């Protein structure tokens, strides 16, 4: 079954109207790469947030020592 093909999903492969030039492996690889990219961005955002929160903690602990 071709991923995302409504004709195939509804009535079978003979009703597929897609001009799908990717193999299933290529489709899966593309989906994998998109997921990896999204996860890497999320990690980057979380690291940035972590650095920001660490700066706030340092400022607060520095002020409490006085």
N, C-alpha and C positions, 0 to 999 in steps of 0.2 A: 504494500500500500504506500502510496506517495504521501508524505507528511503534508498536511494542510490542504489536500485536494478534496473539495466538497463533493464533486461528482463521484469520486471513488467512494467516499464515505457514505453517500446516500444510496448509490445504485450499483456500485461495483467498478472494477478497473476499466471495463469497456466503455464507461461513460466519462472517463477522465478527459477534461478539456485543457488541462494544464500544458504549458510548454516548459515543463520542468526539465532543465538540462543538468541538474545535479543528481549524483547518485545518492543513495541513502547514507553512505559513509561520509560523503562531502557535506550533506545536510547536517548530520550529527556533529561533524568536526566544527562546522560553523556555529552551531548551537553551543558547543563546548567552549569555543573561543569567546563567544559573547558572554557566557557565564563567568569565565575566568576574568575577563576584562571588568565586568561589573563587580566581582568580588575584590579584585585588586584596587579598584576605585574606593570601595567601601573600607578596605584596610587603610588606604591612604587617608581617607577622611577621619577615621577613628584615631589614627596616629596623630593627626593634626589636632583633633579635639583633646587627646590625651596630653599633648605638649602644652596646650592652652590651660588645661585644668591644673597641670603640674606647676605652671607659673603662678597661678592664683594661690595654690597651696603654699608655695614658697613665700609669697608676699604675706600671706596670713600668718604663717609661722614666724616669719621675720618680725612682724609687728607685735606679736604676742611675747616675744623674748625681751622686749624693751621694758 
